[in-house]
């Protein structure tokens, strides 16, 4: 029971401790759904809010649409009676804590699109019910929490940030397909607008997650996420350029990286490939670069890495053209089989996948396009005609060129190399295939 003489912060803290606090998670995607289920497992009543009514219906029926979440996971949550999916923002009127996990894409101009955050902020703040915790998890530029959410919260007369409303940023760290690190055991960064905000948000997350790491501010937490993914994007850009260098020098880049990785200190292996994909790597560095441009600072490493990584799909197509030319064939009229559409191995996520760019470029050059991906069995390309095929030896032998774009574990690369007339390997997936088996061209 909450005592009448308690401060709003103490009262909310007690509700969290006793698992009586109602949690609402906005956005039932790759980030929001696993987080909502962790709160359910932790004993909290939870609303999963999404504007997509098909998602809401699916969840309430006990069915998942995300590979990392099983139907059994959703059914178990629903069976507790403490989880309800809803497309009605009115449920926010019951929430003691709100986690905002909405998309933050880029516009065509590569500027941040924070329209989903703005919409979520309006829905949450118009139904504010102090004492309440509000945490933004959507990846964005440093300053968003304080510059966008804070002023909107302060418009509400009863809201006193740090006293009865606790506003924080906590970056998502979801890695689709990762069987080792999940929402629960991946350390959670939390930075509040005030020290009290940090304290309350940390208490909320510590009640369901293994490790919570507080930082000094919301801005610091926002920067942590961008550093993590910019670090990866820049290093992938570096090895992609090293790949181009090694081609000029006549050196096997995969051998070089493998040998360098034996150094037990001072080196971390990154690998080249057909381009960046996913919701984070192709997007997050642009958020940081855009913010810095508003402060008259040019993020040179980010811009250069973006340029190199964006050049990889055209480079792959040029390698396909060169290899076909050696067989006396042109791309125009050739049948090219793309093996793997997802942006990373063993998932069905197509967001920003370089395979889509490669297919589009090949289509523009007149290729007949086939594809196979056990996780994606329908062409997502709209105007680009691509036919799904099974990877039988007969099908492989009928194409002019097969291209490994996503190195799913289920593929038998020995079979691919043996039966495809020409196999372009963009991921070093054929590293264990003996020399002399088929015609394999690596990036």
C-alpha positions in Angstrom: 0.0 0.0 0.0 1.2 3.5 -0.8 1.2 5.8 2.2 -0.3 9.3 1.9 2.8 10.9 3.4 5.2 9.4 0.8 6.8 11.6 -1.9 5.7 10.8 -5.5 9.1 9.3 -6.1 8.9 7.1 -3.1 5.4 6.0 -3.9 6.3 5.0 -7.5 9.5 3.3 -6.2 7.4 1.2 -3.9 5.0 0.2 -6.7 7.9 -0.9 -8.8 9.4 -2.9 -5.9 6.0 -4.6 -5.3 5.5 -5.2 -9.1 2.3 -3.2 -9.0 3.5 -0.5 -11.5 1.7 -0.8 -14.8 4.2 -0.7 -17.8 3.3 0.4 -21.3 5.6 -0.2 -24.2 5.0 1.8 -27.3 6.0 -0.1 -30.5 5.8 -3.9 -30.7 8.7 -4.4 -33.0 12.1 -6.0 -32.6 12.9 -3.8 -29.6 9.5 -3.3 -27.9 8.0 -6.8 -27.9 11.0 -8.6 -26.3 11.2 -5.8 -23.7 7.4 -6.0 -22.9 7.7 -9.7 -22.4 10.6 -9.3 -20.0 8.4 -7.0 -17.9 5.6 -9.6 -18.0 8.1 -12.3 -16.8 9.1 -9.9 -14.1 5.6 -9.8 -12.7 4.4 -6.5 -14.0 1.1 -5.7 -15.7 2.0 -4.7 -19.3 0.3 -3.0 -22.2 2.0 -3.5 -25.6 0.9 -0.6 -27.7 1.2 -0.5 -31.5 -0.7 1.4 -34.3 -0.6 -1.8 -36.5 -3.8 -3.5 -35.6 -2.7 -6.8 -37.3 0.2 -6.9 -34.9 -2.1 -6.3 -32.0 -4.5 -9.0 -33.0 -1.6 -11.4 -33.6 -0.2 -10.8 -30.1 -3.5 -11.1 -28.4 -4.1 -14.4 -30.2 -0.7 -15.7 -28.9 1.2 -15.5 -32.2 4.6 -13.9 -32.8 5.8 -12.2 -36.0 9.3 -11.7 -34.8 11.9 -14.6 -35.2 13.5 -13.9 -31.8 10.1 -14.2 -30.0 8.3 -17.6 -30.2 4.6 -18.2 -30.3 5.1 -19.9 -26.9 6.7 -16.8 -25.5 3.7 -14.7 -26.5 1.2 -17.3 -25.3 2.9 -17.6 -21.9 2.6 -13.8 -21.5 -1.1 -13.7 -22.5 -1.8 -16.6 -20.2 -0.6 -14.7 -17.2 -3.4 -12.2 -17.7 -0.9 -9.4 -17.2 -0.2 -8.7 -20.9 -2.5 -7.0 -23.3 -1.7 -5.7 -26.8 -3.6 -2.6 -27.8 -3.9 -0.1 -30.7 -5.7 2.4 -28.4 -3.4 4.9 -26.8 -6.0 5.4 -24.0 -4.4 2.6 -22.1 -1.5 5.0 -21.4 -3.8 6.6 -18.8 -3.2 3.5 -16.6 0.6 3.4 -17.1 3.0 4.1 -14.3 6.0 3.7 -16.7 6.2 4.1 -20.4 8.9 2.9 -22.7 9.0 4.4 -26.2 10.4 2.0 -28.8 9.2 3.5 -32.1 11.1 3.5 -35.4 13.5 6.3 -36.3 14.2 6.0 -40.0 16.1 8.4 -42.3 14.4 10.6 -44.9 15.6 10.3 -48.5 17.8 13.3 -47.7 19.5 11.2 -45.0 18.2 13.6 -42.3 16.6 12.1 -39.2 12.9 11.4 -39.3 11.7 11.7 -35.7 8.0 12.0 -36.6 7.3 8.7 -34.7 9.0 10.0 -31.6 7.0 13.3 -31.8 3.7 11.3 -32.2 4.6 9.1 -29.3 5.5 12.1 -27.1 2.2 13.7 -27.9 0.2 10.6 -27.0 2.1 10.0 -23.8 2.2 13.6 -22.6 -1.5 14.3 -23.3 -2.2 11.4 -20.9 0.4 12.1 -18.3 -0.4 10.7 -14.9 2.3 11.6 -12.3 4.1 10.0 -10.7 5.4 8.4 -13.9 8.5 7.2 -15.6 9.0 7.9 -19.3 11.9 6.3 -21.2 12.9 6.8 -24.8 14.6 3.8 -26.3 14.4 4.8 -30.0 17.8 5.5 -31.5 18.2 9.2 -32.2 20.7 12.1 -32.1 22.2 13.5 -28.8 19.8 16.0 -27.3 16.5 14.5 -28.5 15.3 13.6 -25.0 16.0 17.1 -23.6 15.1 19.1 -26.7 12.0 17.2 -27.9 10.5 15.3 -25.0 11.4 17.5 -22.0 9.7 20.6 -23.3 6.5 18.7 -24.1 6.4 17.1 -20.7 6.9 20.5 -19.1 3.8 21.8 -20.9 1.7 19.7 -18.5 0.9 21.8 -15.4 1.1 18.9 -13.0 4.4 17.6 -14.3 7.6 18.4 -12.3 10.5 16.6 -13.9 12.7 14.9 -11.4 10.0 15.1 -8.7 6.9 13.3 -10.1 7.9 12.7 -13.8 11.1 10.8 -14.4 12.4 11.2 -18.0 15.3 9.2 -19.3 16.9 7.7 -22.4 18.0 4.1 -22.6 19.3 2.9 -26.0 18.1 -0.4 -27.4 20.8 -3.0 -28.0 18.9 -5.7 -29.9 20.9 -8.0 -32.1 18.4 -10.0 -34.2 19.2 -13.7 -34.3 21.7 -13.6 -31.4 21.1 -16.7 -29.3 23.5 -15.7 -26.6 22.7 -12.1 -25.8 19.0 -11.2 -25.4 17.1 -8.3 -23.9 17.5 -9.7 -20.5 21.3 -10.3 -20.3 22.5 -7.5 -22.5 23.7 -4.6 -20.2 21.2 -1.7 -20.3 22.5 1.9 -20.5 20.3 4.5 -18.7 20.7 8.2 -18.6 18.1 10.6 -17.1 17.4 14.2 -17.4 18.1 14.6 -13.7 19.8 12.3 -11.2 16.4 11.3 -9.8 15.2 10.4 -13.3 18.2 8.2 -13.8 17.6 6.6 -10.4 14.0 5.8 -11.1 14.6 4.5 -14.6 17.4 2.3 -13.4 15.2 0.8 -10.7 12.5 0.0 -13.3 15.0 -1.8 -15.6 16.9 -3.6 -12.7 13.6 -5.2 -11.7 13.6 -7.3 -15.0 17.1 -7.1 -16.5 20.4 -8.6 -15.4 22.7 -5.5 -15.7 21.8 -1.8 -15.7 24.6 0.8 -16.3 23.7 4.4 -15.4 25.4 7.3 -17.1 25.5 10.9 -16.2 22.8 12.2 -18.6 20.3 11.4 -21.3 22.7 13.0 -23.9 25.5 10.6 -22.8 23.1 7.6 -23.1 22.1 8.8 -26.6 25.7 9.2 -27.6 26.6 5.7 -26.3 24.3 4.1 -28.9 25.6 6.2 -31.7 29.2 5.5 -30.8 28.6 1.7 -30.7 27.2 1.6 -34.2 29.4 4.3 -35.7 32.4 2.3 -34.4 31.1 -0.7 -36.3 30.2 1.2 -39.5 33.6 3.0 -39.6 35.5 -0.3 -39.1 33.5 -2.1 -41.7 34.1 0.8 -44.0 37.8 0.4 -43.3 37.9 -3.3 -44.1 35.8 -2.8 -47.2 38.4 -0.4 -48.5 41.2 -2.8 -47.5 39.3 -5.4 -49.7 39.6 -3.0 -52.6 43.3 -2.4 -51.8 44.0 -6.2 -51.7 42.3 -6.7 -55.0 44.7 -4.1 -56.6 47.6 -5.7 -54.8 46.6 -9.3 -55.7 46.2 -10.4 -52.0 43.5 -12.5 -50.4 41.8 -10.1 -48.0 40.2 -12.9 -46.0 43.6 -14.5 -45.4 45.0 -11.2 -44.2 42.1 -10.6 -41.8 42.3 -14.1 -40.5 46.0 -13.9 -39.8 45.7 -10.4 -38.2 43.0 -11.8 -35.9 45.5 -14.1 -34.3 47.0 -11.1 -32.5 45.8 -11.4 -28.9 45.8 -7.6 -28.3 45.3 -4.4 -30.2 43.2 -5.8 -33.0 39.5 -6.7 -33.5 38.5 -8.4 -36.7 35.8 -6.8 -38.9 34.9 -8.3 -42.3 34.1 -6.9 -45.7 30.9 -7.6 -47.5 28.3 -6.5 -50.0 27.2 -3.5 -47.9 25.6 -2.5 -44.6 22.1 -3.5 -43.6 19.7 -3.5 -40.7 17.9 -0.8 -38.8 21.1 0.5 -37.1 24.4 0.5 -39.0 23.2 2.2 -42.2 21.2 4.7 -40.2 22.7 5.6 -36.8 25.9 7.3 -38.0 23.7 9.7 -40.0 22.0 10.8 -36.9 25.3 11.8 -35.3 26.6 13.4 -38.5 23.4 15.4 -39.0 23.5 16.7 -35.4 27.1 17.7 -35.7 26.4 19.6 -39.0 23.9 21.7 -37.0 26.9 22.6 -34.8 29.2 23.4 -37.8 31.3 20.3 -37.2 32.0 17.9 -40.1 32.2 14.2 -39.1 34.8 13.2 -41.6 35.2 9.5 -40.6 31.5 9.0 -40.7 31.1 10.5 -44.1 34.0 8.6 -45.6 32.8 5.3 -44.1 29.3 5.9 -45.4 30.7 6.6 -48.9 32.8 3.4 -48.9 30.0 1.2 -47.5 27.5 2.6 -50.0 29.8 1.8 -52.9 29.8 -2.0 -52.1 26.6 -3.0 -53.8 27.7 -1.4 -57.1 31.1 -3.0 -56.6 29.5 -6.5 -56.2 27.6 -6.0 -59.4 30.8 -5.0 -61.2 32.5 -8.2 -60.0 29.5 -10.2 -61.3 29.8 -8.4 -64.6 33.6 -9.1 -64.8 33.1 -12.8 -63.9 30.4 -13.3 -66.4 32.4 -11.5 -69.1 35.2 -14.1 -68.6 32.6 -16.7 -69.6 31.7 -14.7 -72.7 28.4 -13.5 -71.2 26.8 -10.2 -70.3 24.6 -9.4 -67.3 21.9 -8.5 -69.8 20.1 -11.7 -70.6 22.0 -13.8 -67.9 20.2 -15.5 -65.1 21.6 -14.4 -61.7 20.6 -16.3 -58.6 20.9 -14.2 -55.4 21.5 -16.5 -52.4 20.3 -14.8 -49.2 18.3 -11.6 -49.0 18.3 -10.8 -45.3 20.8 -8.2 -44.1 22.5 -10.7 -41.8 22.8 -14.5 -41.5 20.1 -16.6 -40.0 17.4 -13.9 -39.7 14.6 -12.8 -42.0 15.2 -9.1 -41.6 15.3 -7.2 -44.9 15.7 -3.7 -43.5 18.3 -1.8 -45.5 19.7 -5.1 -46.9 22.4 -4.7 -49.5 20.8 -7.6 -51.4 17.9 -5.3 -52.4 20.3 -2.8 -53.9 22.2 -5.5 -55.7 18.9 -6.9 -57.2 17.8 -3.5 -58.3 21.1 -2.8 -60.0 21.1 -6.2 -61.7 17.5 -5.6 -62.9 18.5 -2.3 -64.4 21.2 -4.1 -66.4 18.8 -6.6 -67.8 19.5 -9.7 -65.7 16.8 -12.4 -65.1 16.7 -12.6 -61.3 16.2 -15.6 -59.1 16.6 -15.6 -55.3 16.6 -18.0 -52.4 16.3 -17.2 -48.7 14.8 -19.7 -46.3 13.8 -16.9 -44.0 12.3 -14.7 -46.8 10.1 -16.5 -49.3 8.4 -13.7 -51.2 10.0 -11.0 -53.3 9.9 -7.7 -51.5 11.0 -5.6 -54.5 7.8 -4.3 -56.0 8.7 -3.3 -59.5 11.8 -5.5 -59.6 10.9 -8.9 -60.9 12.6 -11.7 -58.9 11.5 -15.3 -58.7 11.9 -17.4 -55.6 13.6 -20.8 -56.4 14.6 -23.8 -54.4 18.4 -24.5 -54.3 18.4 -27.8 -56.0 21.4 -28.9 -58.0 19.3 -28.7 -61.1 18.3 -25.1 -60.4 21.9 -24.1 -59.6 23.1 -25.6 -62.9 20.5 -23.6 -64.9 21.6 -20.2 -63.7 24.5 -18.3 -65.2 25.8 -17.0 -61.9 24.9 -17.5 -58.2 25.8 -14.9 -55.7 26.1 -15.5 -51.9 25.0 -12.2 -50.4 23.8 -13.5 -47.0 25.7 -16.5 -45.6 22.9 -18.4 -43.8 24.1 -21.4 -41.8 21.6 -23.7 -43.5 23.3 -23.5 -46.9 25.6 -26.2 -48.1 28.3 -24.2 -49.7 30.1 -27.3 -51.1 26.9 -28.0 -53.1 26.6 -24.4 -54.2 30.1 -24.3 -55.4 29.9 -27.7 -57.1 26.7 -27.1 -59.1 26.6 -23.4 -59.9 28.5 -22.6 -63.1 29.9 -19.5 -61.4 29.6 -18.7 -57.7 30.4 -15.1 -56.4 31.1 -15.3 -52.7 30.7 -11.9 -50.9 31.0 -13.3 -47.4 33.8 -15.8 -47.5 31.2 -18.5 -46.9 33.1 -21.0 -49.1 36.2 -20.8 -47.0 35.9 -24.5 -46.1 35.2 -25.7 -49.7 38.3 -27.4 -51.1 40.1 -25.7 -53.9 39.1 -27.0 -57.3 35.4 -27.5 -56.4 33.6 -25.4 -58.9 34.4 -21.9 -60.0 34.3 -19.6 -57.0 35.1 -15.9 -57.1 35.5 -14.1 -53.8 35.3 -10.4 -53.1 
